[in-house]
């Protein structure tokens, strides 16, 4: 139960950041510029928002608590729902960008569930790329994941191409940052100048 509690606590805190990003977008506020001064308070430590929550622990363990005590675990359930809904919000941002660029090439940077690893389990980026490939019929979807050599089975045969970063940037009209890998963090920002950029991690702000 202690491990479940630990992961549920982390999930709730991530959900606050993700919900704050939705509120900020609605109000035309940069969520990362909002979080930075708020975190100057010594008892405040708001996490960074992202495209969702992945991994085999945080995205899964809270549901064990919810299923055991559904009437009591209302906050934990809501946090899960907030985090589970974030990929759909990211897809909508990409859809809006593609509508302004018919026939666009969309490069999705990162498939792993967190930075600098090859583990793709429960990664929200996978769900995002799947949905984009299925729904954006007039666009081409590229995936860039420097820590794997092949697409996972869940993306194979769905019209998604796995490419290196350089090749993807040469082709892309829209760049969607999904994972804050170091190789993406170190990217020369001038290479993004001619692209529509959707940075879900605040890496390039």
N, C-alpha and C positions, 0 to 999 in steps of 0.2 A: 504493500500500500504506500510505503514511503516513496518508492520510485515513481509510482503513478501520480502521487501528489506533486512531486518535483516537476514532472513533465506537464501536468495540468497547470501548475503555476506559471511555467514558462509560456505555455500556450495562451493563457489569459493575458499575460503582459504583451505578447506579440499581437494579440487581437486588438488591444488598446491602440497600439501604434498603427496597425492596419486600418482600423476604423478612423483614426485621426487623419490618415492620408485621404480617406474618402471625404471626410468633412472638409479638409483643406482644399481638395480639388473643387468641391462644390462652391467654396467661398473664394476661389482664386488665390489661395495662399500656398506658398512653397512649404510643404510639410517639414522638410529638413531644416529650413530656416526657422520654423516654428519650434521644433524640438530642441534645437541648440540652446536658445536662451532659457527655455523651461528647465533644461537639465542643469542649469547653473545653480539651482536650489540644491543645497546639500542632501536633502532627503528625496529628491526626484531623480529617477533614472529611467526615462522613457526609452524604449528600444527603437531600433530603426524599422520602418515599414518595408515591405517587400511584396513579391507576387503571390504569396501564400506561405504555407508551412509544409515542409516535407520531412522525410526520414521515417524510420520504422518505429520511432518512440513518440515524439511530441505529437505527430499527426494521428497517432493511433491510441495511445494510452488513456487520454482523457475520456474516450468513449467507454472504457471499462468502468470508470466511476459513474458516468451517466447511466449506463445500462443497469448498474446495481442499485443506484439511488436516484431515479429519474426525477422525482418530485423535489428533491433537495438540491440537486446539482444543476440549478438553472443557469448560473453564471458560467459554469464550465461548458455547458451545452451551447450557450450563446457564443462563447469565445470560439468554439469549434466551428459554428455556423459562419461566423464572421471570417475566419481564416479560410474555410472551405470555399467561400464565395469570392475571395479575392482574385483567383485566376480568371473568373468570368469578367470581372471589372477590367483586368488587363487586356483581355481579348477585345472588349468594347473599345478601349483606347486605340488599339491597333486597327480595328475595323474603321473607326473614324478617320484615321490617317490614310488608310488605303482608299477610302471613298474619294479623297482629294487627289489621289494618284492612281488612276485606273491602270491595271496591269502591273502593279508594283511588285518588286522583289523584296520580301521581308526576311531579314536576317535575325534569327533569334539566338542571342549569345548566352549559352549556358544551358545545360540539361540536368546537372547534378543537383542534389537537394541543398547543398551548401558549398561554400567556396573551396576550391583547390582540392577536391576529392573526386573520385570516379563513381561514387555511390549514387544511383539514380532512384533508389526506392522512395516511393510516395512523393516524388518531386513534383511540385506544382508546375514547373516549367514543362514537364512532359504533357500534362493535361492541356496547357496553353498551346503548345505546338500542335498537338492532336486536333484541337478545336479550330485553330487557324487553318490548318491544312484541309479540314473538312468543310469549313464554312466560307473561306475566302477563295471561291472558285476561280476568280479572275486574277488572283495573285499567285506568285511563286514563293514557297516557304523554304528557307534554308535554316539549318541548325548548325551551330558551332559549339562543339564541346571538346576542348583540347585534351581532356583526360580519358577519352574513349576512342576506340578505333572504328567502331561501327554503331549504327543506330540500334536502340533497343527494339525488341520485337514489337512493342506497342506502337512504334513509329514506322517500322519497316513496311514497305508497300503502300504507304499513304501519300506518296508524292512529295515527301520531304527529302531534301538532299543534305547530306552531312559534308561540310566543307571546312577548310582551314580558315582562320580569321582573315588573312589577307585577301584570299579569293572571294570570300563572302562580302567584304567591304567594297570590293571592286564592283560587284554585281548589285548590291543592295540599294534600294531607295529608302526603305524604312529599317532602322536598326532598333531592336528591342533587347535591352539588357535585362536578363533574368537572373543571372548568378554573378556575384562579385568576385570572380576569379582574379588572381593577381595579374595574369596576362592581360585581362581587360582593363584593370585599373591602370596599368602602365601604358596603355594605348595613347599614342600621340593624338590629342584632341582635335588637331587640325584635320585629321583624316575623317572626322565626322561632320565637317562643315557643310557638305553638300547633301547630307542625309536628314531625314526626319528621325529624331531620336526620342525613344520612349525608355527612360531610365527608371526601372522599377526599384532600384536599390539606392538611388542617390549617389552613385559612384562617381559620376562625372560632373557634379554640380560645382 
